[in-house]
């Protein structure tokens, strides 16, 4: 079977795969749903009480947080090591609180005696701070920011603990109970975001096939390692999951926020749609904690605010690294990323690292591709004899078929020999497709010359044109067993069709396919040369 037909098979496999993925997302089993939470979580927006509090700034070497003393919530978060747009010099804004768009991280103490308990009709606590700005000093590895609130003989100290080089923030409540009676509280943390993005906040990413990157909520629990829950699902049905492990998160391409509650305790994960379905919320609520009179106790959780860096995500919580959306082939994509990252540690350039991993992957697949291209090469060399059979037997299809099969048997050629290796290779290619399209390390990563961002499309479309040119060369080098005029025309235009597709692909993906095609061209020439040198049908040694 010729490479043109193989290319058609690739197209059909790609289309079938994405149609199946769309169907799976629409018909996948939904998590359990309940009408109301077992215990109330504050419905107040932190922005509603902004006038009652003030904002403070907390900075580490990688994060800049704006915290409102009303409730002690994070109202803004900037990622200092990532730019909003390439060469803008403006830090990436992950969390924000604007009149037309809200994306914030809230936390508090609810439950029977919690100061954030809406069932008691109370407002959020207004915390006191000694400073309006806290900065991680040079040589300092940890920055602890205390916010204090006192009521009815109980002192609540809420700490934000930032660590050098880390996007995981410890959120800790120290509760000193001098009220003379037990106090029962439950910690909660939630992420709230306006569903509709304003025009001045562009979405990033997508895979170049019209499929945009996922933006919505996700969670991990005792029963599922990772599950996405879209904003539409949040609007339609409130999620309620009881678990002893896991986390809740809000995702967008390359970046995420997540609450990781204390593990090995009973936690309740929930979603809620508020303000006429204009905002979506996902959060957790921990089990009740009783602080006896005269006692002191701490409750902690982690808040992730940052890029989807797999090494840090893995250290922060089990399965949190799965938010890097590699699709159903994550078990292949993750090892490929680790290999790419390992190569980059030596080379220091992600573009050249992609070139190296392409050669490694194609080298590992060499036995399969060799069988595929040997079959294709033999088919090419048999074309004159097949044409002669066609001219000899004319319209006698039965005789033509018998003689053709006899020729295949004589020359030990399997006309389907190129299909099985192709099918086996498809998961590898798809996993590379997902890996290169969803790796934050490639965002704003330069390669060479005019390619300054491997996660963005080529601004001059040179790489897609090169990819189309290499695909055209492969087509010309390969046999053409297709005789139907319509199929022949389709095969002829296939490089052009793929070139159009690749115009919107991230440059890193296009680079991979160019190098892979060059590898294929070299491999085919070597195989053809070997077969032509020794002859297709070797003479028996006397």
Secondary structure, DSSP 8 states (H G I E B T S, - for coil): --HHHHHHHHHHHHHHHHHHHHHHHHHS----B-SS-SS------GGGGGGGS-EEEEE-SSEEEEEETBTTEEEEEEEEEEESSTT---EEEEEEE-SS-EEEEEEEEESSS-TT-GGGT----B-B-S-SEEE--TT--EEEEEEEEEETTEEEEEEEEEETT--EEEEEEEEEE-SSS-EEEEEEEEEEEESS--TTS------SSS-----EEEEE-SS-S-EEEEHHHHHHS-BEEEESS-EEEEEETTEEEEEEE-SSS-EEEEEEEETTTTEEEEEEE---EEE-TT-EEEEEEEEEEEE--HHHHHHHSTTGGGGS--GGGHHHHHHHHHHHHHHHHHH--HHHHHHHHHHHHHHHTHHHHHHHHHHHHHHHHHHHHHHHHHHHHTT-HHHHHHHHHHHHHHHT--TTHHHHHHHHHHHHHHHHHHHHHS-GGGTT---STT---TTS--TT-HHHHHHHHHHHHHHHHS------HHHHHHHHHHHHHHHHHHTTS-HHHHHHHHHHHHHHHHHHHHHHHHHHHH-SS-----
